[in-house]
Amino acid sequence: MTDPYWNHNVHYHPVVVDAVPEGCRTALDVGCGDGLLARKLAGRAGSVTGVDRSPEMIRLARVDVPENVTFVEADYLDAPHSPTAPHSPTARTTSSARSPSSTTRSSRAPWHGW
């Protein structure tokens, strides 16, 4: 797939896609934006879910979607299974900022529950 645009995230798409193991059943793209990475992951995973809190981005993402891709308008960090949820046994918030860099989680965290 040729990239329709370039930015810092798009630069790393090949690295992410190449890291998907053979036989991957599910993939989750948090902060999927217009769905570009989720579409790329669709060729490597049985099903892909893209999550973004922006209604406009989800609207764009839902245009011309592969059959094995679903887009959800939601804030992943507000989900009960999010690694930042207060009750999550895998969450350890290191600052009050709501960003992936402010939270760590166990590799066993159930991030794919969408």
C-alpha positions in Angstrom: 0.0 0.0 0.0 1.4 3.4 -1.0 1.1 6.0 1.7 -1.1 8.9 0.8 0.9 11.2 3.0 3.9 11.1 5.3 4.4 12.0 8.9 6.5 10.7 11.8 4.0 7.9 12.6 3.7 6.8 9.0 7.5 6.5 8.8 7.3 3.7 11.4 4.4 1.8 9.8 6.6 -0.7 8.0 8.3 -1.5 11.3 5.0 -2.1 13.1 3.5 -4.2 10.2 6.7 -6.3 9.9 6.6 -7.0 13.7 3.1 -8.7 13.4 3.7 -12.4 13.8 2.5 -15.0 11.3 -0.9 -16.2 12.2 -1.8 -13.1 14.2 -5.5 -13.2 15.1 -6.2 -9.7 16.3 -4.6 -6.3 16.2 -5.5 -3.0 17.9 -4.6 0.4 16.6 -5.2 2.9 19.5 -5.4 6.5 18.2 -6.1 5.1 14.7 -6.9 8.5 13.2 -8.0 8.0 9.6 -7.2 4.3 9.7 -4.1 4.1 7.6 -2.2 1.8 9.9 -5.3 -0.4 10.6 -5.7 -0.9 6.9 -2.1 -2.0 6.5 -2.5 -4.4 9.5 -5.6 -5.9 7.9 -3.3 -7.9 5.5 -1.4 -9.4 8.5 -4.0 -10.0 11.1 -7.3 -11.9 11.1 -9.1 -8.9 12.5 -8.1 -5.3 13.3 -9.8 -2.8 15.5 -9.0 0.9 15.2 -10.0 3.1 18.1 -10.0 6.9 18.1 -11.9 9.5 20.2 -12.4 11.9 17.3 -15.7 11.5 15.5 -14.2 13.1 12.4 -11.3 10.7 12.3 -13.5 7.7 12.7 -15.8 9.0 9.9 -12.7 9.2 7.6 -11.5 5.8 8.8 -14.8 4.1 7.9 -14.5 5.0 4.2 -13.5 2.0 2.1 -12.9 -0.4 5.0 -11.5 -4.0 4.5 -13.9 -6.7 5.8 -11.7 -7.6 8.7 -11.3 -4.0 10.1 -13.7 -2.3 12.6 -13.4 1.3 13.7 -14.7 2.4 17.1 -15.2 5.9 18.3 -14.1 5.9 21.9 -11.3 7.1 24.2 -9.3 4.0 24.9 -7.9 5.5 28.1 -11.5 5.7 29.5 -12.3 2.0 28.7 -12.5 -0.2 31.8 -9.9 -2.6 30.4 -7.4 0.2 29.6 -4.0 -0.1 31.3 -4.7 3.4 32.8 -8.0 2.4 34.4 -7.8 2.9 38.2 -8.8 -0.7 38.9 -6.4 -2.2 36.4 -3.8 -4.4 38.2 -1.3 -3.7 35.4 -1.6 0.1 35.5 1.1 2.3 37.1 0.6 6.0 36.3 3.7 8.0 36.6 2.2 11.4 36.0 -1.2 13.0 35.7 -0.8 13.4 32.0 -3.1 11.2 29.9 -0.6 9.9 27.3 0.9 6.5 26.5 4.3 7.7 27.8 2.9 8.4 31.2 1.7 4.8 31.8 3.3 1.4 31.9 1.6 -1.9 31.7 2.4 -5.6 31.9 2.8 -7.4 28.6 -0.2 -9.6 29.8 -2.6 -6.6 30.0 -5.8 -7.4 28.1 -5.5 -4.5 25.6 -7.4 -6.4 22.9 -10.8 -6.6 24.5 -12.5 -4.4 22.0 
